[in-house]
Amino acid sequence: SSDYVMIPLQTEFLALQGLAKIKQVIQKVKFRLNKGLEIGGVIATMYDSRKVLNRDVVETIKKYFGELVFETMIRDNVSLAEAPSQRKDIFAYSRNSSGAEDYLSLCKEILVRMEKFEGMAVRKG
């Protein structure tokens, strides 16, 4: 079973409406199936800093989830949309794209966070 849930969230209005539902589902899973389950992080996706709505959504999710929101945001990127149609991951399709850069940065950030979480778990146990 998993210890942590990562929540990818499009930086669009409708995604905000699902936040409460996501937390409810996680709480149900935690109660019924996996008492140790925690939110490991929230990933803002399809982000375009030029759009006020996208910036507002990120601000809202930071208020709602605080430090759980990753600093790395996955920017809206054509290569990310095209890669699946070529049956390739973003690194095989366009390794120098902003999408690949964002996912590499996110992977590094996740590893650091998981090391931190594991260190905290060792101290608790």
Rosetta blueprint (number, residue, H / E / L):
1 S L
2 S L
3 D L
4 Y E
5 V E
6 M E
7 I E
8 P E
9 L E
10 Q E
11 T L
12 E L
13 F H
14 L H
15 A H
16 L H
17 Q H
18 G L
19 L H
20 A H
21 K H
22 I H
23 K H
24 Q H
25 V H
26 I H
27 Q H
28 K H
29 V H
30 K H
31 F H
32 R H
33 L L
34 N L
35 K L
36 G L
37 L L
38 E E
39 I E
40 G E
41 G E
42 V E
43 I E
44 A E
45 T E
46 M L
47 Y E
48 D L
49 S L
50 R L
51 K L
52 V H
53 L H
54 N H
55 R H
56 D H
57 V H
58 V H
59 E H
60 T H
61 I H
62 K H
63 K H
64 Y H
65 F H
66 G H
67 E H
68 L H
69 V E
70 F L
71 E L
72 T L
73 M L
74 I L
75 R E
76 D L
77 N L
78 V H
79 S H
80 L H
81 A H
82 E H
83 A H
84 P H
85 S H
86 Q H
87 R L
88 K L
89 D L
90 I H
91 F H
92 A H
93 Y H
94 S H
95 R L
96 N L
97 S L
98 S H
99 G H
100 A H
101 E H
102 D H
103 Y H
104 L H
105 S H
106 L H
107 C H
108 K H
109 E H
110 I H
111 L H
112 V H
113 R H
114 M H
115 E H
116 K H
117 F H
118 E H
119 G H
120 M H
121 A H
122 V H
123 R H
124 K H
125 G L
